[in-house]
């Protein structure tokens, strides 16, 4: 299948092609370029904003566009059971053709030492590479654990905790309306709930729970101990790692690349390896989508 670059969304709808929508904005998106490379440019990949937007669109479009697929980063509120189910049952009407990365972000997969050791751009040995990964992740460990607490509280309080009124007979005047508002018990209930959630004890409990999940109780990060490698903000760490002395990339003119372009080139070169050398989730994504392409 030939890929046409720069296709507008309305053209996608008209030709009914298979499309994978991911998070981000524009064709220069890291996710777009990397996943396109994974599929050998045989699948159209487009951005569709943040994850909450993608989930809403996935739910709305599934009955009309079964050839549209959606892939989002892992959020804190997606547990292992939910994520494993969406991969196992894909495509499933209940998930609206939605897949969720098992790691926090696409970049987290590029922090796996076994994978990075295959990079043609690597300039250090395994020990130095692992030390650098651990150092960068350790530097932001407590920041990311704290942010998990913030996002979990923020998402948890978004539920519909108070119902709207329906009987106009109870709202004959300004006085009656204000009286009904002031007597709404849900306000006090929510106040108590917020107080419980943001209380020092609960905040500490959530933080320690998250930290323990990431580190398995260890103060210093070690590979294979805890889930820090999949939970850390991979986008930040991978960029730091590639921009360090661990990697070197030259363009066609012999100039050394830096910044975003260097990061993309290191990732793309890894994606050109045989599919059997890719992370398991990359292999599974390709298998699932290609099965749909051939059906």
TAZIHU-V277219 format. One record per backbone hydrogen bond with DSSP energy under -0.5 kcal/mol. CO is the residue of the C=O (numbers start at 0). NH is the residue of the N-H. E is the energy in kcal/mol with one decimal. If there is no record, write none. Layout:
co=CO nh=NH e=E
co=CO nh=NH e=E
//
This chain:
co=2 nh=4 e=-0.6
co=3 nh=6 e=-0.6
co=7 nh=10 e=-0.7
co=7 nh=11 e=-1.6
co=8 nh=12 e=-2.0
co=9 nh=13 e=-1.5
co=10 nh=14 e=-2.2
co=11 nh=15 e=-1.3
co=11 nh=16 e=-0.6
co=17 nh=43 e=-0.8
co=18 nh=20 e=-0.6
co=18 nh=68 e=-3.0
co=19 nh=45 e=-2.1
co=20 nh=70 e=-2.6
co=21 nh=47 e=-2.0
co=23 nh=48 e=-2.0
co=25 nh=28 e=-1.4
co=28 nh=32 e=-2.3
co=29 nh=33 e=-2.5
co=30 nh=34 e=-2.5
co=31 nh=35 e=-2.2
co=32 nh=36 e=-1.6
co=33 nh=37 e=-2.0
co=34 nh=38 e=-1.8
co=35 nh=40 e=-2.9
co=36 nh=39 e=-1.8
co=38 nh=41 e=-1.9
co=43 nh=19 e=-2.5
co=45 nh=21 e=-2.6
co=48 nh=23 e=-1.3
co=48 nh=47 e=-0.5
co=49 nh=52 e=-0.5
co=49 nh=53 e=-1.9
co=50 nh=54 e=-2.7
co=51 nh=55 e=-1.6
co=52 nh=56 e=-2.4
co=53 nh=57 e=-2.9
co=54 nh=58 e=-1.9
co=55 nh=59 e=-1.9
co=56 nh=60 e=-2.8
co=57 nh=61 e=-1.6
co=60 nh=63 e=-1.4
co=60 nh=64 e=-2.7
co=64 nh=67 e=-2.0
co=66 nh=18 e=-2.1
co=68 nh=20 e=-3.4
co=69 nh=98 e=-3.2
co=70 nh=22 e=-0.5
co=71 nh=100 e=-2.5
co=74 nh=77 e=-1.7
co=76 nh=78 e=-0.9
co=78 nh=82 e=-2.2
co=79 nh=83 e=-2.9
co=80 nh=84 e=-1.8
co=81 nh=85 e=-1.9
co=82 nh=86 e=-1.5
co=83 nh=87 e=-2.4
co=84 nh=88 e=-2.5
co=91 nh=94 e=-1.9
co=91 nh=95 e=-0.7
co=91 nh=96 e=-0.9
co=92 nh=95 e=-0.6
co=94 nh=97 e=-1.2
co=96 nh=69 e=-2.5
co=98 nh=71 e=-2.1
co=102 nh=73 e=-0.9
co=103 nh=73 e=-1.1
co=104 nh=107 e=-1.2
co=104 nh=108 e=-0.5
co=105 nh=108 e=-1.3
co=106 nh=109 e=-1.1
co=107 nh=110 e=-1.6
co=108 nh=111 e=-1.1
co=111 nh=114 e=-0.6
co=111 nh=115 e=-2.5
co=112 nh=116 e=-2.4
co=114 nh=117 e=-1.5
co=115 nh=118 e=-2.0
co=118 nh=121 e=-1.0
co=120 nh=247 e=-2.1
co=124 nh=128 e=-2.2
co=125 nh=129 e=-2.9
co=126 nh=130 e=-2.3
co=127 nh=131 e=-2.1
co=128 nh=132 e=-2.2
co=129 nh=133 e=-2.6
co=130 nh=134 e=-2.4
co=131 nh=135 e=-2.4
co=132 nh=136 e=-2.3
co=133 nh=137 e=-2.7
co=134 nh=138 e=-1.9
co=135 nh=139 e=-0.7
co=136 nh=139 e=-0.6
co=137 nh=140 e=-0.9
co=139 nh=143 e=-2.7
co=140 nh=144 e=-2.2
co=141 nh=145 e=-2.3
co=142 nh=146 e=-2.2
co=143 nh=147 e=-1.8
co=144 nh=148 e=-1.4
co=145 nh=149 e=-2.1
co=146 nh=150 e=-2.7
co=147 nh=151 e=-2.1
co=148 nh=152 e=-2.3
co=149 nh=153 e=-2.7
co=150 nh=154 e=-2.6
co=151 nh=155 e=-2.0
co=152 nh=156 e=-1.5
co=154 nh=157 e=-1.5
co=155 nh=158 e=-0.6
co=158 nh=160 e=-1.8
co=165 nh=167 e=-0.8
co=166 nh=169 e=-1.6
co=167 nh=170 e=-1.7
co=172 nh=176 e=-2.3
co=173 nh=177 e=-2.6
co=174 nh=178 e=-2.3
co=175 nh=179 e=-2.3
co=176 nh=180 e=-2.0
co=177 nh=181 e=-2.9
co=178 nh=182 e=-1.7
co=180 nh=183 e=-1.5
co=182 nh=184 e=-0.8
co=183 nh=186 e=-1.3
co=183 nh=187 e=-0.6
co=184 nh=188 e=-2.1
co=185 nh=189 e=-2.8
co=186 nh=190 e=-2.2
co=187 nh=191 e=-2.3
co=188 nh=192 e=-2.2
co=189 nh=193 e=-3.1
co=190 nh=194 e=-2.3
co=191 nh=195 e=-2.1
co=192 nh=196 e=-2.5
co=193 nh=197 e=-2.7
co=198 nh=202 e=-2.5
co=199 nh=203 e=-2.5
co=200 nh=204 e=-2.1
co=201 nh=205 e=-2.6
co=202 nh=206 e=-2.5
co=203 nh=207 e=-2.8
co=204 nh=208 e=-2.2
co=205 nh=209 e=-2.4
co=206 nh=210 e=-2.9
co=207 nh=211 e=-2.5
co=208 nh=212 e=-1.8
co=209 nh=213 e=-2.0
co=210 nh=214 e=-2.6
co=211 nh=215 e=-2.6
co=212 nh=226 e=-1.9
co=213 nh=227 e=-1.8
co=214 nh=217 e=-1.3
co=221 nh=224 e=-1.8
co=223 nh=225 e=-0.6
co=224 nh=221 e=-0.5
co=226 nh=229 e=-0.8
co=226 nh=230 e=-1.4
co=227 nh=231 e=-2.2
co=229 nh=103 e=-2.8
co=231 nh=233 e=-1.7
co=232 nh=235 e=-0.8
co=232 nh=236 e=-1.6
co=233 nh=237 e=-3.0
co=234 nh=238 e=-1.3
co=235 nh=239 e=-2.0
co=236 nh=240 e=-2.8
co=237 nh=241 e=-2.5
co=238 nh=242 e=-1.9
co=240 nh=243 e=-1.0
co=243 nh=246 e=-1.2
co=245 nh=122 e=-3.2
co=245 nh=123 e=-0.6
co=248 nh=256 e=-3.0
co=250 nh=253 e=-1.9
co=254 nh=250 e=-2.6
co=257 nh=260 e=-0.7
co=257 nh=261 e=-0.8
co=258 nh=262 e=-2.1
co=259 nh=263 e=-2.5
co=260 nh=264 e=-2.2
co=261 nh=265 e=-2.3
co=262 nh=266 e=-2.1
co=263 nh=267 e=-3.0
co=264 nh=268 e=-2.2
co=265 nh=269 e=-1.4
co=266 nh=270 e=-2.0
co=267 nh=271 e=-1.0
co=269 nh=272 e=-1.6
co=273 nh=276 e=-2.3
co=274 nh=277 e=-1.5
co=278 nh=281 e=-0.7
co=278 nh=282 e=-2.1
co=279 nh=283 e=-2.5
co=280 nh=284 e=-2.4
co=281 nh=285 e=-2.3
co=282 nh=286 e=-2.2
co=283 nh=287 e=-2.6
co=284 nh=288 e=-2.3
co=285 nh=289 e=-2.5
co=286 nh=290 e=-1.7
co=287 nh=291 e=-1.2
co=288 nh=292 e=-2.2
co=289 nh=293 e=-1.8
co=290 nh=294 e=-0.8
//
